[in-house]
Amino acid sequence: MSTLVTNTITGLSTAANITIGSTPVVSASANSLTIRGEGSNQTSIQQGLCKAWIHLTGSGTPAAADSFNVASVTDTATGRYTINISTDFGNANYTCAGMSGNDGTTTGDRGQVIDLTPTAGAFALRNIDTDSTNPVDDTNILLNFHGDLA
């Protein structure tokens, strides 16, 4: 077995490809890096990454238990929060997916509902008990965001 140790790989042109055997594995060009996925499909590294996420402790004083690219959380009312993004998205056309719940001792279904139109730098949400549709501060609110950063 051989080991290659290097700090820089330089392509012969502006578009560099990394090939293992006869299979191109990674392609790079200006502001774009793709990797070979299933079959012959290509996956954009920039497009496929989660750009922000948060594990929000929504009960008591809301706070991020852990997060990435989240500047702060604003508690606007019971079950209502604004997630302030550190590095803005390029526009408001990003996606957010998540789930919420307590510590396993409370019954009932939970879910997040978008409360306001998202902006490039913030996402407002309302967390509700879907059985009663009442807003609720859950112990664990988990969200992730995908889209293009500014």
C-alpha positions as CSV (number, residue, x, y, z in Angstrom):
1,M,0.0,0.0,0.0
2,S,1.2,3.5,-0.8
3,T,0.6,6.7,1.1
4,L,0.4,10.1,-0.5
5,V,1.0,13.1,1.8
6,T,0.6,16.6,0.3
7,N,-0.7,20.0,1.2
8,T,-1.9,21.0,-2.3
9,I,-3.3,19.3,-5.3
10,T,-3.2,21.5,-8.4
11,G,-5.1,20.6,-11.5
12,L,-3.7,21.1,-15.0
13,S,-6.6,23.5,-16.0
14,T,-9.2,25.7,-14.2
15,A,-11.5,22.7,-13.8
16,A,-9.7,20.0,-11.7
17,N,-10.9,16.4,-11.4
18,I,-9.8,13.8,-9.0
19,T,-10.0,10.3,-10.5
20,I,-9.5,7.0,-8.7
21,G,-8.9,4.2,-11.2
22,S,-11.0,5.3,-14.2
23,T,-13.8,6.8,-12.1
24,P,-13.9,10.6,-11.6
25,V,-14.7,11.1,-7.9
26,V,-14.5,14.8,-7.4
27,S,-14.8,17.7,-9.9
28,A,-14.0,21.3,-9.1
29,S,-14.4,24.5,-10.9
30,A,-15.0,28.1,-9.8
31,N,-17.2,28.1,-6.7
32,S,-18.4,24.6,-7.4
33,L,-17.3,21.2,-6.0
34,T,-19.2,18.1,-6.9
35,I,-18.7,14.5,-5.8
36,R,-19.8,11.4,-7.6
37,G,-22.9,10.0,-5.9
38,E,-24.9,6.9,-6.7
39,G,-24.4,5.5,-10.2
40,S,-23.3,8.4,-12.4
41,N,-25.1,11.1,-10.4
42,Q,-23.2,14.1,-9.2
43,T,-23.8,15.8,-5.9
44,S,-22.9,19.4,-5.3
45,I,-21.0,19.8,-2.0
46,Q,-22.1,23.4,-1.5
47,Q,-25.8,22.7,-2.2
48,G,-26.0,19.5,-0.1
49,L,-24.6,20.8,3.1
50,C,-26.8,21.9,6.1
51,K,-26.1,25.7,6.4
52,A,-27.5,26.2,9.9
53,W,-28.9,24.0,12.7
54,I,-30.0,24.4,16.3
55,H,-31.0,22.2,19.2
56,L,-33.2,24.7,21.1
57,T,-34.2,24.2,24.7
58,G,-37.6,25.9,24.4
59,S,-38.8,25.5,28.0
60,G,-37.8,28.0,30.7
61,T,-35.5,30.6,29.3
62,P,-35.0,29.5,25.6
63,A,-31.4,28.8,24.7
64,A,-29.4,26.9,22.2
65,A,-28.1,23.6,23.7
66,D,-25.9,23.5,20.6
67,S,-26.0,25.2,17.2
68,F,-24.2,26.0,14.0
69,N,-24.5,29.4,12.2
70,V,-27.1,30.6,14.7
71,A,-26.4,34.0,16.3
72,S,-29.2,34.0,18.9
73,V,-32.8,33.0,19.7
74,T,-35.6,35.5,20.5
75,D,-38.5,34.3,22.7
76,T,-41.5,36.2,21.3
77,A,-44.3,34.3,23.1
78,T,-45.3,30.9,24.4
79,G,-44.2,28.4,21.7
80,R,-42.9,31.2,19.5
81,Y,-39.3,31.9,18.7
82,T,-37.2,33.7,16.1
83,I,-34.0,32.0,15.1
84,N,-31.4,34.6,14.1
85,I,-28.9,33.4,11.5
86,S,-25.2,34.4,11.9
87,T,-24.4,34.3,8.2
88,D,-27.5,35.3,6.2
89,F,-29.0,33.2,3.5
90,G,-28.8,34.6,0.0
91,N,-32.6,35.1,0.1
92,A,-35.7,33.8,2.0
93,N,-36.1,30.8,-0.3
94,Y,-34.3,28.3,2.0
95,T,-35.9,25.3,3.7
96,C,-36.2,24.4,7.4
97,A,-37.1,21.0,8.8
98,G,-37.4,20.0,12.4
99,M,-39.1,18.2,15.2
100,S,-39.9,18.9,18.8
101,G,-40.9,17.1,22.0
102,N,-40.4,17.0,25.7
103,D,-38.5,14.6,27.9
104,G,-40.8,11.7,27.2
105,T,-43.1,12.3,30.1
106,T,-45.7,14.4,28.2
107,T,-48.3,12.8,25.9
108,G,-49.6,14.4,22.7
109,D,-48.2,15.2,19.3
110,R,-46.0,18.1,18.6
111,G,-45.1,20.0,15.5
112,Q,-43.6,23.3,14.3
113,V,-45.6,25.7,12.1
114,I,-44.0,28.6,10.3
115,D,-45.5,31.7,11.9
116,L,-44.0,34.5,9.8
117,T,-42.4,34.7,6.3
118,P,-38.8,33.8,6.7
119,T,-36.1,36.4,5.9
120,A,-32.5,35.9,4.8
121,G,-31.3,36.4,8.4
122,A,-34.1,35.1,10.6
123,F,-36.7,32.4,10.8
124,A,-39.8,32.7,13.0
125,L,-41.7,29.7,14.1
126,R,-44.6,28.6,16.3
127,N,-44.3,25.3,18.1
128,I,-47.7,23.7,18.8
129,D,-49.3,20.7,20.4
130,T,-51.1,19.2,17.4
131,D,-53.7,17.6,19.6
132,S,-55.0,21.0,20.9
133,T,-53.3,23.4,18.4
134,N,-52.1,25.4,21.4
135,P,-48.6,26.9,21.4
136,V,-46.2,25.1,23.7
137,D,-42.6,25.5,25.0
138,D,-41.0,22.1,24.4
139,T,-37.8,20.9,26.0
140,N,-36.3,20.0,22.7
141,I,-36.8,21.8,19.4
142,L,-34.5,20.6,16.7
143,L,-34.2,22.5,13.4
144,N,-32.0,22.3,10.3
145,F,-31.7,24.8,7.4
146,H,-30.7,24.2,3.8
147,G,-30.2,26.8,1.1
148,D,-27.7,29.2,-0.4
149,L,-25.8,31.5,1.9
150,A,-25.2,35.1,0.9
